[in-house]
Amino acid sequence: MHKTGIFNWYGYVLPFEERIKQIKEANYDYVMLWWEDEDYPEHIDRRDLIKIVRSYNIGLDNVHLPYEDVNLLWSEGSGRQNKADEIKRMMNECRSCGAETVVMHTTRGINITLNESSGYKSFSEIIREAEKIKLKVALENTRMLNYFSFILREIKSDYAGLCYDSSHDFINGQSCGKLLDEYRDRLLCVHLSDCDGTDDRHWIPGKGIVDWKKIISIIMETDCKSLSMETYPSDTEKNLSSVEFLKTARDALMDVIKLHD
């Protein structure tokens, strides 16, 4: 049986622990987290999130680091070093709490010129820290693939790889699976969802234009441990309860998996 997972936020305003409980009851094997404190309905320190997940006997796929101001990593001066240090602190927090993989964006925005020399320096530091603490860093494909590919091409490490986002890859003429094929040997984790080719809709698999037969076939040839989704209800699914949506999403994922089987 193929392992499945989902991001802990799936479009419903519920307490964190209730979301984890529902994910477990919907028969997912893994959950993905965002590294930030929870504030509804009460404060939960981010360093307690993994402990709560494990109390429900569900696996942790990865932890997504915040990407606000990530372009500072490509700048010159103290802002670059401060941002790199901040990310390394978060990496150490995640590792000390038991995470094995974190997800990062390399850039934010589109059609921006960035300093490759500064970016290389920043990500070299980050990956050296990853090697030191034995934490894998999965770089997610976003919109400026030239900088993303530059980092993966220039920094070779067992602790640096790809987090493949299927929706991002099928928006506005992105690679449509070519990137996944190129970096299949470095695939660490996935964010699976569907889209209409225009916007990052986070639809459940099968509702949009993603070539699932191609994508699933490539993923199945890798060591990726979980087919994990980052998905929310579409307009036609907002009448579903949170439990119904989780089951609907998992059923849709199993349907596209069958395209490979």
C-alpha positions as CSV (number, residue, x, y, z in Angstrom):
1,M,0.0,0.0,0.0
2,H,1.3,3.4,-0.9
3,K,1.9,5.8,1.9
4,T,-0.1,9.1,1.8
5,G,0.1,12.4,3.6
6,I,-1.4,15.8,3.8
7,F,-0.4,19.3,5.0
8,N,-1.8,20.0,8.5
9,W,-3.8,23.0,7.2
10,Y,-6.4,21.8,4.7
11,G,-8.8,24.7,4.5
12,Y,-10.8,24.4,7.8
13,V,-10.5,26.6,10.8
14,L,-10.0,24.0,13.6
15,P,-7.6,23.6,16.5
16,F,-4.3,22.1,15.6
17,E,-4.8,18.9,17.5
18,E,-8.3,18.4,16.1
19,R,-6.8,18.7,12.6
20,I,-4.2,16.1,13.4
21,K,-6.8,13.8,14.8
22,Q,-8.9,14.1,11.7
23,I,-5.9,13.4,9.4
24,K,-5.2,10.2,11.4
25,E,-8.8,9.1,11.3
26,A,-8.9,9.6,7.6
27,N,-6.1,7.0,7.2
28,Y,-3.3,9.2,6.2
29,D,0.2,7.9,7.1
30,Y,2.0,11.3,7.3
31,V,1.4,14.9,8.0
32,M,3.4,18.0,6.9
33,L,3.8,21.0,9.2
34,W,4.5,24.8,9.0
35,W,7.2,26.0,11.4
36,E,5.3,28.7,13.3
37,D,3.4,28.9,16.5
38,E,-0.3,28.0,16.5
39,D,-2.6,30.7,17.9
40,Y,-6.1,29.3,17.6
41,P,-8.0,28.7,19.8
42,E,-5.0,28.9,22.2
43,H,-1.3,29.4,21.8
44,I,0.9,26.3,21.0
45,D,4.6,26.7,20.7
46,R,5.9,25.5,17.4
47,R,8.4,23.3,19.3
48,D,5.5,21.3,20.7
49,L,3.8,20.5,17.3
50,I,5.9,17.5,16.4
51,K,5.2,16.0,19.9
52,I,1.5,16.4,19.3
53,V,1.7,14.7,15.9
54,R,3.5,11.7,17.3
55,S,1.0,11.4,20.1
56,Y,-1.5,10.4,17.4
57,N,0.9,7.8,16.0
58,I,1.2,9.5,12.6
59,G,4.4,10.1,10.8
60,L,6.0,13.5,10.1
61,D,6.8,13.9,6.4
62,N,8.5,17.3,6.6
63,V,8.3,20.8,8.1
64,H,8.0,23.9,5.9
65,L,10.0,26.9,6.9
66,P,8.5,30.4,6.5
67,Y,9.7,32.1,3.3
68,E,9.0,35.8,4.1
69,D,12.0,37.9,3.0
70,V,13.8,34.8,1.6
71,N,15.2,37.0,-1.2
72,L,17.5,38.5,1.4
73,L,19.5,35.3,0.9
74,W,20.5,36.7,-2.5
75,S,21.4,40.2,-1.2
76,E,24.6,41.7,-0.1
77,G,25.4,43.0,3.4
78,S,24.2,42.2,6.9
79,G,20.6,41.4,5.8
80,R,21.9,38.3,3.9
81,Q,23.8,36.9,6.9
82,N,21.0,37.7,9.3
83,K,18.5,35.8,7.2
84,A,20.8,32.8,6.7
85,D,21.4,32.7,10.5
86,E,17.6,32.9,11.1
87,I,17.0,29.9,8.8
88,K,19.8,27.9,10.5
89,R,18.3,28.6,13.9
90,M,14.9,27.3,12.6
91,M,16.6,24.2,11.2
92,N,18.2,23.5,14.5
93,E,14.8,23.9,16.2
94,C,13.2,21.4,13.8
95,R,16.0,18.9,14.2
96,S,16.0,19.1,18.0
97,C,12.3,18.4,17.9
98,G,12.8,15.3,15.7
99,A,12.3,16.5,12.2
100,E,14.3,14.8,9.5
101,T,13.4,17.1,6.5
102,V,12.6,20.7,6.1
103,V,11.2,22.5,3.0
104,M,12.5,25.8,1.8
105,H,11.6,28.3,-1.0
106,T,14.8,29.5,-2.7
107,T,13.1,32.8,-3.9
108,R,9.9,34.7,-3.7
109,G,8.2,36.6,-6.5
110,I,8.8,36.6,-10.2
111,N,10.9,38.5,-12.8
112,I,13.4,39.7,-10.2
113,T,17.1,39.9,-10.8
114,L,19.0,38.4,-7.9
115,N,22.7,38.1,-7.0
116,E,23.8,34.6,-7.7
117,S,27.1,34.9,-5.8
118,S,25.2,36.0,-2.6
119,G,22.6,33.2,-3.1
120,Y,25.3,30.6,-3.5
121,K,27.1,31.8,-0.4
122,S,23.8,31.7,1.6
123,F,22.7,28.3,0.5
124,S,26.2,26.8,0.9
125,E,26.1,27.9,4.6
126,I,22.6,26.5,5.0
127,I,23.5,23.1,3.5
128,R,26.7,22.9,5.5
129,E,24.6,23.4,8.6
130,A,22.2,20.7,7.3
131,E,25.1,18.3,7.0
132,K,26.3,19.1,10.4
133,I,23.0,18.4,12.2
134,K,21.9,15.7,9.7
135,L,18.7,17.5,8.5
136,K,17.7,17.2,4.9
137,V,16.7,20.5,3.1
138,A,14.2,20.1,0.3
139,L,14.1,23.1,-2.0
140,E,10.6,23.7,-3.5
141,N,10.1,24.6,-7.1
142,T,8.4,28.0,-7.2
143,R,8.3,30.6,-10.0
144,M,11.9,31.6,-10.7
145,L,13.2,28.2,-11.7
146,N,16.5,29.6,-12.9
147,Y,17.6,30.4,-9.4
148,F,16.2,27.2,-8.0
149,S,18.0,25.2,-10.6
150,F,21.2,27.2,-10.0
151,I,21.3,26.2,-6.4
152,L,20.6,22.5,-6.9
153,R,23.1,22.4,-9.8
154,E,25.9,24.1,-7.9
155,I,25.4,22.6,-4.4
156,K,25.8,18.8,-4.4
157,S,25.0,17.2,-1.1
158,D,23.0,14.2,0.2
159,Y,21.3,16.8,2.5
160,A,20.1,19.1,-0.4
161,G,17.3,18.0,-2.7
162,L,13.9,18.7,-4.3
163,C,10.5,19.2,-2.8
164,Y,8.3,18.8,-5.9
165,D,5.2,20.9,-6.1
166,S,3.0,19.6,-8.9
167,S,0.7,22.6,-9.0
168,H,3.5,25.1,-9.3
169,D,5.0,23.0,-12.1
170,F,1.9,23.2,-14.3
171,I,1.2,26.9,-14.0
172,N,1.9,29.3,-16.9
173,G,4.2,27.1,-18.9
174,Q,6.4,25.8,-16.2
175,S,8.3,22.5,-16.8
176,C,5.2,20.2,-16.6
177,G,7.1,17.3,-15.2
178,K,10.5,17.9,-16.8
179,L,12.0,19.3,-13.6
180,L,10.8,16.3,-11.6
181,D,12.3,14.0,-14.2
182,E,15.6,15.9,-14.2
183,Y,16.0,15.9,-10.4
184,R,14.3,12.5,-9.6
185,D,17.5,11.2,-8.0
186,R,17.3,14.1,-5.5
187,L,13.6,14.0,-4.7
188,L,13.1,14.2,-1.0
189,C,9.3,15.0,-0.7
190,V,6.3,16.2,-2.7
191,H,3.5,18.8,-2.4
192,L,0.8,17.2,-4.6
193,S,-2.2,19.2,-5.8
194,D,-3.9,20.2,-9.1
195,C,-4.5,23.5,-10.8
196,D,-6.0,25.0,-13.9
197,G,-2.7,26.1,-15.5
198,T,-3.2,29.7,-14.4
199,D,-3.3,29.9,-10.7
200,D,-2.0,27.8,-7.7
201,R,-5.5,26.4,-6.9
202,H,-4.5,23.6,-4.5
203,W,-7.2,21.4,-5.9
204,I,-7.4,17.7,-5.1
205,P,-5.7,15.5,-7.7
206,G,-7.7,14.9,-10.9
207,K,-9.6,18.2,-10.9
208,G,-7.2,20.1,-13.1
209,I,-4.6,19.8,-15.8
210,V,-1.7,18.1,-14.1
211,D,-0.5,15.0,-16.0
212,W,-0.8,12.6,-13.1
213,K,0.1,9.5,-15.0
214,K,3.5,11.1,-15.8
215,I,4.1,12.6,-12.4
216,I,3.1,9.5,-10.3
217,S,5.1,7.2,-12.6
218,I,8.3,9.3,-11.9
219,I,7.7,9.6,-8.2
220,M,7.2,5.8,-7.9
221,E,10.7,5.3,-9.2
222,T,12.2,7.3,-6.4
223,D,12.7,6.8,-2.7
224,C,10.0,9.4,-1.8
225,K,8.4,8.0,1.4
226,S,5.0,9.6,1.1
227,L,2.7,10.9,-1.6
228,S,1.7,14.0,0.4
229,M,-0.8,16.6,-0.7
230,E,-1.1,20.4,-0.1
231,T,-4.7,20.8,-0.9
232,Y,-7.8,22.8,0.1
233,P,-11.5,22.6,-0.9
234,S,-12.5,24.1,-4.2
235,D,-15.7,26.2,-4.5
236,T,-17.7,23.0,-5.3
237,E,-16.3,21.2,-2.2
238,K,-16.8,23.9,0.4
239,N,-20.1,22.3,1.5
240,L,-18.1,19.2,2.6
241,S,-17.3,18.8,6.3
242,S,-13.6,18.7,7.1
243,V,-13.7,15.0,7.6
244,E,-15.6,14.5,4.3
245,F,-13.0,16.6,2.5
246,L,-10.0,14.7,3.9
247,K,-11.6,11.4,2.7
248,T,-12.5,12.9,-0.7
249,A,-8.9,14.1,-1.1
250,R,-7.4,10.8,-0.2
251,D,-9.7,8.9,-2.5
252,A,-8.7,11.3,-5.3
253,L,-5.1,10.7,-4.6
254,M,-5.6,6.9,-4.6
255,D,-7.3,7.2,-8.0
256,V,-4.4,8.9,-9.6
257,I,-2.0,6.4,-8.0
258,K,-3.9,3.7,-9.9
259,L,-2.8,5.4,-13.1
260,H,0.6,4.0,-12.4
261,D,-0.4,0.7,-10.9
